Amino acid sequence: MAAVPAVAVNGVKLGMPSQAYLEGKAVKDTRVLISDLCRQFYNLGWVSGTGGSITIKVHDDSIPKPHQLIVMSPSGVQKERMVPEDMYVLSPDGSILSQPSPKPYPHKPPKCSDCGPLFLKAYEMCNSGAVIHSHGVESCLVTMLHPLSKEFRITHMEMIKGIKGHGYYDELVVPIIENTAYEYELTESLAKAIEAYPKTTAVLVRNHGIYIWGDSWINAKTQAECYHYLFDAAIKLHQLGLDWSTPNHGPIWNVKGGLGSGASANMSVKAGASADHGIEPLRRCIVLDIEGTTTPISFVTEVLFPYARDNVGRHLSATYETAETQDDINLLRSQVQDDLDQGIVGAVPIPSDSAGKEEVIAALVANVEAMIKADRKITALKQLQGHIWRTGFETNELEAVVFEDVPEALEKWHALGIKVYIYSSGSRLAQRLIFGNTSYGDLRKYLSGFFDTTVGNKREIRSYVEISESVGVDKPSEVLFVTDVYQEAEAAKAAGLEVMVSIRPGNGPLPENHGFKTIKSFSEI
């Protein structure tokens, strides 16, 4: 029997679980639970044909979650006919501690789930309590709607609220990885997806299914039901020619010049829009920068940044114990350590929690102030700023400013069926706050999604390749990117996007002979 990390079980420190513990109530209850859930999942079509699987950690308050035992369903068996004795029990590192006895013909020899390496990776990277792998047809078909897309996106659907960290107005983004011939070969791709989307609780596998995890089996099951509902809704909306990824779920625009899904091919604009708008049929998406493009630079530098700087200590003190703020602190710790290793000016060590809340916050404030002063475009800072600004908008201490031509242009493009996205160094939360709280009202209804630095640095070509692959276009040239920064324009152009440079009051100068078309108002687009 393989050893597991020494933990305390009922007050007794063990190097590996005793036989009595393996046969105890907690393990037995988890075995029974998995067999019950698999019967339910079979009836939902998630684990038919012996496909799909589930794993749950054995809950024990005396054992930290990373050290809890793992119960896992077997591979290649009729999931709806499994009994508790068919389950495998594993140590936290994946070593088999207990396995089922062989059954007579026509049953196959017992084999632990082929999903095992992926389950263990989700446990390791997400501190999960349960992981579900579904072959539900919805999760398979939804990856085929846009064969080149690396993400599934949906917004303004009630069931989004069942996904951890999301609300009705949020955009749910689920990464998609490519399928392989063998399940275990997906492990590296799954890990990269989790790393690239640290807040995701699911990863879709194209033409295959989905992996979903949660803090507990209840949380994982609830999210699985919500994900499948949303995938089914997207498929049905697609069949109706409606766009699930936009707030109003209006008709899908066909790049050939008409509405999607059976609409007349000679229609030039969406229903309700006039044909004389003169839409350029090959421009399917517009991606907008914020600072210096939709919003004056002065609003960011003279209002938002000072508000975050002046309130960082108050915010951290008031929310220190929350999971959200602890996540912010962990990101900052990691960033500051990297800064210290690289000798970045202004970085100061952050003491451990044992030094006390006040000492930790003081160090965090010092680092954040230095980052803001240097205008660092880093996720750790942008995420915290977004949470601070949220409080400011909620208390009406802040109101976002956009140029006067922006609302009209957004409304016009929306009516024409052109999808509009935002790409900013500010977090997605901060972007939603800005466009949701303007002096012109909530403009988010005109926007299809938000990209931030989690997709990549704004001066890197790869970032724009990722965006063009995510918005469902056939060619990068079908995307127009508008920015005020020359280096961003160069990167987007190199990725194949159409580019225009925004000339607004307060923007920095451009190099001579820069070669880009410039605009002073969105009315020129």
Solvent accessible surface area in square Angstrom, and as a share of the most:
residue,aa,sasa,rsa
1,M,123,0.55
2,A,36,0.28
3,A,70,0.55
4,V,15,0.09
5,P,56,0.35
6,A,60,0.46
7,V,17,0.10
8,A,44,0.34
9,V,10,0.06
10,N,128,0.66
11,G,73,0.70
12,V,86,0.50
13,K,157,0.67
14,L,37,0.18
15,G,45,0.43
16,M,88,0.39
17,P,8,0.05
18,S,49,0.32
19,Q,100,0.45
20,A,79,0.61
21,Y,28,0.10
22,L,8,0.04
23,E,99,0.44
24,G,23,0.22
25,K,155,0.66
26,A,36,0.28
27,V,0,0.00
28,K,111,0.47
29,D,70,0.36
30,T,10,0.06
31,R,35,0.13
32,V,67,0.38
33,L,39,0.19
34,I,0,0.00
35,S,1,0.01
36,D,54,0.28
37,L,4,0.02
38,C,0,0.00
39,R,97,0.35
40,Q,85,0.38
41,F,2,0.01
42,Y,81,0.31
43,N,124,0.63
44,L,96,0.48
45,G,33,0.32
46,W,8,0.03
47,V,2,0.01
48,S,57,0.37
49,G,68,0.66
50,T,41,0.24
51,G,14,0.13
52,G,7,0.07
53,S,2,0.02
54,I,2,0.01
55,T,0,0.00
56,I,6,0.03
57,K,15,0.06
58,V,1,0.01
59,H,129,0.58
60,D,24,0.12
61,D,130,0.67
62,S,51,0.33
63,I,9,0.04
64,P,76,0.48
65,K,53,0.23
66,P,75,0.47
67,H,64,0.28
68,Q,10,0.04
69,L,6,0.03
70,I,1,0.00
71,V,0,0.00
72,M,0,0.00
73,S,0,0.00
74,P,3,0.02
75,S,23,0.15
76,G,29,0.28
77,V,44,0.25
78,Q,89,0.39
79,K,2,0.01
80,E,41,0.18
81,R,179,0.65
82,M,4,0.02
83,V,64,0.37
84,P,33,0.21
85,E,119,0.53
86,D,15,0.08
87,M,0,0.00
88,Y,4,0.02
89,V,0,0.00
90,L,6,0.03
91,S,0,0.00
92,P,25,0.16
93,D,96,0.50
94,G,19,0.19
95,S,33,0.21
96,I,77,0.39
97,L,16,0.08
98,S,31,0.20
99,Q,115,0.51
100,P,14,0.09
101,S,89,0.57
102,P,104,0.65
103,K,86,0.37
104,P,107,0.68
105,Y,203,0.77
106,P,102,0.64
107,H,102,0.46
108,K,148,0.63
109,P,113,0.71
110,P,44,0.28
111,K,112,0.47
112,C,25,0.15
113,S,9,0.06
114,D,59,0.31
115,C,8,0.05
116,G,7,0.07
117,P,58,0.37
118,L,0,0.00
119,F,0,0.00
120,L,46,0.23
121,K,49,0.21
122,A,1,0.01
123,Y,13,0.05
124,E,127,0.57
125,M,73,0.32
126,C,39,0.23
127,N,77,0.39
128,S,1,0.01
129,G,7,0.07
130,A,1,0.01
131,V,0,0.00
132,I,2,0.01
133,H,1,0.00
134,S,0,0.00
135,H,64,0.28
136,G,1,0.01
137,V,94,0.54
138,E,35,0.16
139,S,0,0.00
140,C,22,0.13
141,L,71,0.35
142,V,6,0.03
143,T,1,0.00
144,M,81,0.36
145,L,36,0.18
146,H,65,0.29
147,P,88,0.56
148,L,123,0.61
149,S,5,0.03
150,K,75,0.32
151,E,9,0.04
152,F,8,0.03
153,R,14,0.05
154,I,0,0.00
155,T,5,0.03
156,H,29,0.13
157,M,31,0.14
158,E,102,0.46
159,M,66,0.30
160,I,0,0.00
161,K,109,0.46
162,G,26,0.25
163,I,4,0.02
164,K,109,0.46
165,G,77,0.74
166,H,46,0.20
167,G,26,0.25
168,Y,82,0.31
169,Y,120,0.46
170,D,27,0.14
171,E,18,0.08
172,L,3,0.01
173,V,13,0.08
174,V,0,0.00
175,P,3,0.02
176,I,14,0.07
177,I,17,0.09
178,E,98,0.44
179,N,66,0.34
180,T,50,0.29
181,A,93,0.72
182,Y,130,0.49
183,E,32,0.14
184,Y,128,0.49
185,E,76,0.34
186,L,0,0.00
187,T,27,0.15
188,E,114,0.51
189,S,41,0.27
190,L,0,0.00
191,A,18,0.14
192,K,125,0.53
193,A,8,0.06
194,I,9,0.04
195,E,131,0.59
196,A,49,0.38
197,Y,49,0.19
198,P,96,0.60
199,K,123,0.52
200,T,16,0.10
201,T,11,0.06
202,A,0,0.00
203,V,0,0.00
204,L,0,0.00
205,V,0,0.00
206,R,17,0.06
207,N,84,0.43
208,H,29,0.13
209,G,0,0.00
210,I,0,0.00
211,Y,1,0.00
212,I,0,0.00
213,W,8,0.03
214,G,5,0.05
215,D,70,0.36
216,S,47,0.30
217,W,85,0.30
218,I,103,0.52
219,N,43,0.22
220,A,0,0.00
221,K,44,0.19
222,T,56,0.33
223,Q,0,0.00
224,A,0,0.00
225,E,66,0.30
226,C,8,0.05
227,Y,1,0.01
228,H,8,0.03
229,Y,111,0.42
230,L,0,0.00
231,F,0,0.00
232,D,44,0.23
233,A,16,0.12
234,A,0,0.00
235,I,18,0.09
236,K,110,0.47
237,L,29,0.14
238,H,65,0.29
239,Q,123,0.55
240,L,129,0.64
241,G,5,0.05
242,L,51,0.25
243,D,8,0.04
244,W,14,0.05
245,S,11,0.07
246,T,8,0.05
247,P,15,0.09
248,N,86,0.44
249,H,33,0.15
250,G,8,0.07
251,P,39,0.25
252,I,36,0.18
253,W,17,0.06
254,N,54,0.28
255,V,27,0.16
256,K,175,0.74
257,G,13,0.13
258,G,2,0.01
259,L,23,0.12
260,G,12,0.11
261,S,69,0.45
262,G,87,0.84
263,A,35,0.27
264,S,56,0.36
265,A,84,0.65
266,N,134,0.69
267,M,68,0.30
268,S,44,0.29
269,V,9,0.05
270,K,23,0.10
271,A,70,0.55
272,G,91,0.87
273,A,18,0.14
274,S,53,0.34
275,A,74,0.57
276,D,125,0.65
277,H,86,0.39
278,G,59,0.57
279,I,26,0.13
280,E,95,0.42
281,P,68,0.43
282,L,112,0.56
283,R,20,0.07
284,R,47,0.17
285,C,3,0.02
286,I,1,0.00
287,V,1,0.00
288,L,0,0.00
289,D,9,0.05
290,I,6,0.03
291,E,45,0.20
292,G,0,0.00
293,T,0,0.00
294,T,0,0.00
295,T,0,0.00
296,P,24,0.15
297,I,38,0.19
298,S,51,0.33
299,F,11,0.04
300,V,11,0.06
301,T,61,0.35
302,E,124,0.56
303,V,60,0.34
304,L,2,0.01
305,F,20,0.08
306,P,28,0.17
307,Y,26,0.10
308,A,1,0.00
309,R,99,0.36
310,D,99,0.51
311,N,20,0.10
312,V,1,0.00
313,G,23,0.22
314,R,139,0.51
315,H,18,0.08
316,L,0,0.00
317,S,52,0.33
318,A,85,0.66
319,T,38,0.22
320,Y,19,0.07
321,E,141,0.63
322,T,65,0.38
323,A,88,0.68
324,E,65,0.29
325,T,1,0.01
326,Q,54,0.24
327,D,59,0.31
328,D,0,0.00
329,I,3,0.01
330,N,86,0.44
331,L,61,0.30
332,L,1,0.00
333,R,60,0.22
334,S,65,0.42
335,Q,38,0.17
336,V,3,0.02
337,Q,98,0.43
338,D,66,0.34
339,D,3,0.02
340,L,60,0.30
341,D,106,0.55
342,Q,132,0.59
343,G,58,0.56
344,I,66,0.34
345,V,144,0.83
346,G,35,0.34
347,A,20,0.16
348,V,56,0.32
349,P,96,0.60
350,I,25,0.13
351,P,44,0.28
352,S,67,0.43
353,D,93,0.48
354,S,108,0.70
355,A,49,0.38
356,G,27,0.26
357,K,71,0.30
358,E,129,0.58
359,E,100,0.45
360,V,0,0.00
361,I,15,0.08
362,A,61,0.47
363,A,13,0.10
364,L,0,0.00
365,V,32,0.18
366,A,43,0.34
367,N,2,0.01
368,V,1,0.01
369,E,72,0.32
370,A,29,0.22
371,M,5,0.02
372,I,14,0.07
373,K,185,0.78
374,A,67,0.52
375,D,61,0.32
376,R,50,0.18
377,K,82,0.35
378,I,29,0.15
379,T,51,0.30
380,A,5,0.04
381,L,3,0.01
382,K,8,0.04
383,Q,19,0.08
384,L,0,0.00
385,Q,1,0.01
386,G,0,0.00
387,H,6,0.03
388,I,3,0.02
389,W,9,0.03
390,R,68,0.25
391,T,53,0.31
392,G,0,0.00
393,F,10,0.04
394,E,123,0.55
395,T,74,0.43
396,N,132,0.68
397,E,96,0.43
398,L,14,0.07
399,E,107,0.48
400,A,0,0.00
401,V,64,0.37
402,V,7,0.04
403,F,30,0.13
404,E,143,0.64
405,D,24,0.13
406,V,0,0.00
407,P,18,0.11
408,E,130,0.58
409,A,6,0.05
410,L,0,0.00
411,E,94,0.42
412,K,66,0.28
413,W,5,0.02
414,H,36,0.16
415,A,43,0.33
416,L,7,0.03
417,G,8,0.07
418,I,13,0.07
419,K,43,0.18
420,V,0,0.00
421,Y,5,0.02
422,I,0,0.00
423,Y,0,0.00
424,S,12,0.08
425,S,16,0.10
426,G,13,0.12
427,S,15,0.09
428,R,49,0.18
429,L,32,0.16
430,A,2,0.02
431,Q,1,0.00
432,R,40,0.15
433,L,20,0.10
434,I,9,0.05
435,F,0,0.00
436,G,12,0.12
437,N,53,0.27
438,T,9,0.05
439,S,75,0.48
440,Y,109,0.41
441,G,35,0.33
442,D,58,0.30
443,L,5,0.03
444,R,51,0.19
445,K,107,0.45
446,Y,31,0.12
447,L,4,0.02
448,S,6,0.04
449,G,2,0.02
450,F,13,0.05
451,F,0,0.00
452,D,12,0.06
453,T,22,0.13
454,T,58,0.34
455,V,26,0.15
456,G,19,0.18
457,N,67,0.34
458,K,15,0.06
459,R,136,0.50
460,E,93,0.42
461,I,86,0.44
462,R,120,0.44
463,S,1,0.01
464,Y,1,0.00
465,V,35,0.20
466,E,39,0.17
467,I,1,0.00
468,S,6,0.04
469,E,53,0.24
470,S,10,0.06
471,V,9,0.05
472,G,15,0.14
473,V,11,0.06
474,D,98,0.51
475,K,107,0.45
476,P,51,0.32
477,S,63,0.41
478,E,7,0.03
479,V,0,0.00
480,L,0,0.00
481,F,0,0.00
482,V,0,0.00
483,T,0,0.00
484,D,18,0.10
485,V,36,0.20
486,Y,58,0.22
487,Q,84,0.37
488,E,14,0.06
489,A,0,0.00
490,E,69,0.31
491,A,5,0.04
492,A,0,0.00
493,K,116,0.49
494,A,65,0.50
495,A,12,0.09
496,G,35,0.34
497,L,9,0.05
498,E,63,0.28
499,V,15,0.09
500,M,8,0.04
501,V,1,0.00
502,S,2,0.01
503,I,62,0.31
504,R,18,0.06
505,P,108,0.68
506,G,70,0.67
507,N,29,0.15
508,G,48,0.46
509,P,138,0.87
510,L,41,0.21
511,P,59,0.37
512,E,157,0.70
513,N,150,0.77
514,H,45,0.20
515,G,72,0.69
516,F,21,0.09
517,K,116,0.49
518,T,53,0.31
519,I,3,0.01
520,K,146,0.62
521,S,25,0.16
522,F,0,0.00
523,S,87,0.56
524,E,88,0.40
525,I,32,0.16
